[in-house]
Amino acid sequence: MLVEEKKQSISGPILITLAALLWSTAGLLIKYVPWHPLAITSTRSFLATLIFLVAYRQRLFRKPNRLTWISGIAVILTQTGFVIANKLTTATNAIMLQYVSPLFIVLLGALFFHYRPARREVVTLLIAIFGIVLFFFDDISPGNQIGNLLALFTGLTFSIVILLNSRSECDTPVALFIGQFGTFLLGLPFVFTVRDWDVLPVVSIFLLGIFQLGLAYLCFSAGIKKTKPLNANLLAMIEPIMNPVWVFLFLGEKPGLPALTGAVIVIAAVTYLNSGKLKNAKNQ
């Protein structure tokens, strides 16, 4: 099996790292905005839409095919679900449960693309499932459990985004634009219910839309062209590690011991999965 080679320069990994760091601020900034979650997603994605229009211009108005539409809808579900989950559970739970997406990729690949998972992938899946279960022992309150389930669902939808965008027939910039504009429209009615337009929420929304979402995607798009995919995947793990760190440093939100243990297990499982792929790629 041939492995696609990519020229990797120092600028590529730097851009991927910057994108992951920008993404990681979501948990903190969302906590500063006392709005309805759909109002947050709408305003944030409106600003990100403007960034995409400036960056890609006419390229965004090509007619999307079926896979591109499905990918765009998956982006809408991922972004909306993640913000709501952040309001219902801790930032650690929300981001870590979303980052089980590589495991969903293994399962969806087996179900729909006749991919036969390797023994390493099966072992990783079992280990990660154990870690996921621990999140649900962290706080047994109904709101927290709904947030956990929703965050887990975003892991599924995010895996769909990754799977479809890995296929050549999916137009990635258009799919992401559909995701941003669709998220904006979905939450627009809730924007008109916002009464708190104080400086802190407005600045937080600005940072979320322009930097945490828009600029982060631009960095990722540029960096991935100069970075091997598996290396980029490992660098992106900075996001779930730093997300709860920012929340703890600025807001003092501390996840319980079960959630912390689950986070370590999930990170170890995904790293173990990716390290195996990196080793195989080098040997081919």
Order of alpha helices (4+ residues) and beta strands (2+ residues): alpha-alpha-alpha-alpha-alpha-alpha-alpha-alpha-alpha-alpha-alpha-alpha-alpha-alpha
